[in-house]
């Protein structure tokens, strides 16, 4: 069965307000880059449906969903709705598709869960809005599509699911949603002391959550260490029926909203390591505020799912997609040529610092009892390209 790619044209013409960090083309660029590389599946991507208000209230407060619809219809928000639902406040602006765009992302992730309920792999680059809360917007996220997708899997009868989040920001909304539900184990690797200032090592949601806050400058070698010393041991212990990976690209060194220093090799290595550990696997997008680094990362992750090797130099059509981007932050004024001509970053190895080793040790301490037979690893292996092998 071929991996499924779920996308939408809404991302091509929809944007947050001009000065917002998300006023950049990310998902559309990813989809066009995949197409330009000749990596589209037969028939192209599957259109992401618009989730209905009824489907969204499987998790979200009906009054909040109705407020989002009102904001889209009127392009304004009342003082009461602003205060109660954080619409038009706290970095969550009112824009033209304030309901339709997040509802399309949610529809895509929910569709991915339904299509993989019997097994399979799906990539939803428009998903990953992990900060959305039941009754209000948070962290640029109006709806929480990972939660809605996980609920679809639970409704299909699954009861042992692993959610992994490698965004630079803690996956707080997902952890909170399942804090009382041991059927979903959440694991978040994120920058320490970064908004939303949650996800401490000691926060465990009753035992079925693990948080790995990492220091500024977090490098490829350190991600590889956490992968082998924490993430994979947890996955092997849990032996999940399904894995959902939120692959936020804001942990990359070029991103303006974090202080981490990963290359896209690190993200691809996590995808490669996890995709074979459960019969159901969904890969989501997430954060990322540099259009070149986001699109190159997520397109390359789609390549990993399919076993495609990135070309040493991009073909002209793919290069044209990247040269057509504009970015008004400092990094966009004089972008390096590699952002136009390559998909793979140069690896960014480094010393594995004691702070990273400590969070790995803490994460595997006192794991919940579960089947302990090791999972079958994906045949492509686990090592990140250009990096040393991990310690045993």
Residue pairs with C-beta under 8 A, 6 or more apart in sequence:
1 119
1 120
1 121
2 41
2 42
2 306
3 41
3 120
3 121
3 122
3 123
3 302
3 305
3 306
4 41
4 46
4 112
4 115
4 116
4 120
4 121
4 122
4 123
5 31
5 34
5 40
5 41
5 44
5 45
5 46
5 122
5 123
5 302
6 45
6 46
6 47
6 48
6 108
6 111
6 112
6 122
6 123
6 124
6 126
7 27
7 31
7 45
7 46
7 47
7 48
7 108
7 124
7 125
7 126
8 27
8 47
8 48
8 104
8 108
8 126
9 28
10 48
10 97
10 100
10 101
10 104
11 25
11 26
11 27
11 28
11 31
11 101
11 126
12 25
12 28
14 95
14 96
14 97
14 100
14 101
15 22
15 23
15 24
15 25
15 95
16 22
16 23
16 93
16 95
16 140
17 23
17 93
17 95
20 91
20 93
20 140
21 140
21 256
21 257
21 289
22 140
22 289
24 289
24 290
24 291
24 294
24 325
24 327
25 291
25 325
26 125
26 285
26 288
26 291
26 294
26 295
26 298
27 125
27 126
27 285
29 291
29 294
29 295
29 321
29 322
29 325
30 125
30 285
30 294
30 295
30 298
30 299
30 302
31 45
31 125
32 321
33 295
33 296
33 299
33 318
33 321
33 322
34 40
34 45
34 299
34 302
35 44
36 314
36 315
36 317
36 318
36 320
36 321
37 299
37 303
37 308
37 311
37 314
37 315
37 318
37 343
38 315
39 299
39 302
39 303
39 306
39 308
41 306
46 111
46 115
48 104
48 105
48 107
48 108
48 111
48 124
48 126
49 104
49 107
49 108
49 111
50 100
50 103
50 104
50 107
51 103
51 104
51 106
51 107
51 110
51 143
51 148
53 62
53 65
53 66
53 69
55 106
55 107
55 110
55 148
56 65
56 103
56 106
56 143
56 148
57 65
58 148
58 151
59 134
59 144
59 147
59 148
59 151
59 177
60 132
60 134
60 135
60 143
60 144
61 134
61 135
63 135
64 85
64 134
64 135
64 136
67 77
67 81
67 84
67 85
67 87
68 85
68 87
68 98
68 99
68 102
68 142
68 143
69 99
70 77
70 81
71 77
71 81
71 87
71 88
71 94
71 98
71 99
72 96
72 97
72 98
72 99
72 100
75 94
75 96
76 88
76 94
77 87
77 88
77 94
81 87
81 88
82 88
82 89
83 89
84 135
84 136
85 135
85 136
85 137
86 92
86 136
86 137
86 138
87 94
87 98
87 136
87 137
87 142
88 94
90 137
90 138
91 139
91 140
92 137
92 138
92 140
92 141
92 142
98 142
99 142
102 129
102 132
102 141
102 142
102 143
102 145
103 143
104 126
105 124
105 126
105 127
105 128
105 129
105 143
105 145
106 127
106 129
106 143
106 144
106 145
106 148
108 124
108 126
108 127
108 145
109 124
109 127
109 145
109 146
109 148
109 149
109 282
109 284
110 145
110 148
110 149
110 152
112 122
112 124
112 127
112 149
112 282
113 149
113 150
113 152
113 153
113 156
113 282
114 152
114 156
115 122
116 122
116 242
116 280
116 281
116 282
117 152
117 153
117 156
117 158
117 280
119 279
119 280
120 279
120 280
120 281
121 275
121 280
121 281
121 282
121 283
121 305
122 281
122 282
122 283
123 282
123 283
123 298
123 301
123 302
123 305
124 145
124 282
124 283
124 284
124 285
125 284
125 285
125 298
125 302
126 285
127 145
127 146
127 149
127 246
127 282
127 284
127 285
127 286
128 145
128 146
128 167
128 246
128 247
128 248
128 284
128 285
128 286
128 287
129 140
129 141
129 142
129 143
129 144
129 145
129 146
129 286
130 141
130 144
130 146
130 165
130 167
130 169
130 171
130 172
130 173
130 174
130 246
130 248
130 286
131 138
131 139
131 140
131 141
131 144
131 169
131 171
131 172
131 173
131 196
132 138
132 139
132 141
132 142
132 143
132 144
132 145
132 147
132 173
133 144
133 173
133 176
134 144
134 177
138 172
138 173
138 196
139 169
139 173
139 195
139 196
141 173
144 173
144 174
144 177
145 284
146 163
146 171
146 173
146 174
146 244
146 246
146 284
147 173
147 174
147 177
147 178
149 244
149 282
149 284
150 161
150 163
150 174
150 178
150 184
150 244
153 161
153 242
153 244
153 280
154 161
154 181
154 183
154 184
158 183
158 241
158 242
158 280
159 183
159 241
160 183
160 238
160 239
160 240
160 241
160 242
160 370
161 183
161 184
161 185
161 240
161 241
161 242
161 243
161 244
162 184
162 185
162 187
162 234
162 235
162 238
162 240
162 242
162 243
162 244
162 278
163 171
163 174
163 178
163 184
163 185
163 186
163 187
163 243
163 244
163 246
164 187
164 188
164 189
164 231
164 243
164 244
164 245
164 246
164 270
164 274
165 171
165 174
165 186
165 187
165 188
165 189
165 190
165 245
165 246
165 248
165 286
166 188
166 189
166 190
166 223
166 245
166 246
166 247
166 248
166 251
166 267
166 270
167 188
167 190
167 246
167 247
167 248
167 250
167 251
167 286
167 287
168 190
168 191
168 194
168 248
168 250
168 251
168 255
168 257
168 258
168 260
168 287
169 190
169 191
169 194
169 195
169 196
169 248
169 250
169 258
169 287
170 188
170 190
170 194
170 196
170 198
170 199
170 211
170 213
171 186
171 188
171 190
171 199
171 246
172 196
172 198
172 199
174 186
174 246
175 186
175 188
175 198
175 199
175 203
175 205
175 209
175 211
178 184
178 186
178 205
178 208
178 209
179 205
179 206
179 209
180 206
181 208
182 206
182 207
182 208
182 368
184 208
185 208
185 209
185 210
185 234
185 238
185 240
185 368
186 205
186 208
186 209
186 210
187 209
187 210
187 211
187 212
187 231
187 234
187 363
188 199
188 209
188 210
188 211
188 212
189 212
189 214
189 223
189 226
189 231
189 251
190 199
190 211
190 212
190 213
190 214
190 251
191 213
191 214
191 215
191 216
191 218
191 251
191 258
191 259
191 260
192 213
192 214
192 215
193 213
194 258
194 259
199 211
199 213
200 211
200 213
201 211
201 212
201 213
201 359
201 362
201 363
203 209
203 211
204 210
204 211
207 366
207 368
208 368
210 230
210 234
210 363
211 363
212 226
212 230
212 359
212 360
212 363
213 359
214 222
214 226
214 260
214 355
214 356
214 359
215 353
215 355
215 356
216 259
216 260
217 259
217 260
217 261
217 350
218 251
218 260
218 261
218 262
218 356
219 261
219 262
219 348
219 349
219 350
219 351
220 262
220 263
220 265
220 266
220 347
220 348
220 349
220 350
220 384
220 387
221 349
221 350
221 351
221 352
221 387
221 388
222 350
222 352
222 353
222 356
223 262
223 266
223 269
223 270
223 384
224 266
224 269
224 383
224 384
224 387
224 390
225 352
225 356
225 357
225 360
225 390
225 391
226 356
226 359
226 360
226 363
227 269
227 270
227 273
227 382
227 390
228 382
228 390
228 391
229 357
229 360
229 361
229 364
229 390
229 391
230 359
230 360
230 363
230 364
231 270
231 273
231 274
232 273
232 277
232 382
233 364
233 367
234 363
234 364
234 367
235 243
235 274
235 277
235 278
235 375
236 277
236 372
236 374
236 375
237 367
237 368
237 370
237 371
237 372
238 368
238 370
239 370
239 371
239 373
239 375
240 277
240 278
241 278
241 279
241 280
242 278
242 279
242 280
242 281
242 282
243 274
243 275
243 277
243 278
243 280
243 281
243 282
244 281
244 282
244 284
245 270
245 271
245 274
245 281
245 282
245 283
245 284
246 284
246 285
246 286
247 267
247 270
247 271
247 283
247 284
247 285
247 286
247 297
247 298
247 301
248 285
248 286
248 287
248 288
249 255
249 264
249 267
249 285
249 286
249 287
249 288
249 290
249 293
249 294
249 297
249 298
250 257
250 258
250 260
250 286
250 287
250 288
250 289
251 258
251 260
251 262
251 266
251 267
252 260
252 262
252 263
252 264
252 267
252 288
252 290
252 293
252 297
252 345
253 260
253 261
253 262
253 263
253 348
254 290
254 292
254 293
254 331
255 287
255 288
255 289
255 290
255 293
256 289
256 290
256 329
256 330
256 331
257 287
257 289
261 348
261 350
262 348
263 345
263 346
263 347
263 348
264 293
264 296
264 297
264 300
264 343
264 344
264 345
265 344
265 345
265 347
265 348
265 384
265 385
265 386
265 387
266 348
266 384
267 297
267 300
267 301
268 297
268 300
268 301
268 303
268 304
268 384
268 385
269 382
269 383
269 384
269 385
269 387
271 283
271 301
271 304
271 305
272 304
272 378
272 380
272 381
272 382
273 377
273 378
273 382
274 281
275 281
275 283
275 304
275 305
275 378
276 376
276 377
276 378
276 379
276 380
277 375
277 376
277 377
277 378
278 375
283 301
283 302
283 305
285 294
285 298
288 294
288 297
288 298
290 327
290 329
290 331
290 332
291 325
291 327
292 322
292 325
292 327
292 335
292 339
292 340
293 339
295 321
295 322
295 325
296 322
296 339
296 342
296 343
296 345
299 343
300 310
300 343
300 344
302 308
303 309
303 310
303 343
307 380
310 342
310 343
310 344
311 343
312 342
313 341
313 342
314 322
314 340
314 341
314 342
314 343
318 343
319 340
319 341
322 339
322 340
323 340
326 332
327 335
338 345
338 346
344 385
346 386
347 384
347 385
347 386
347 387
349 386
349 387
349 388
383 389
383 390
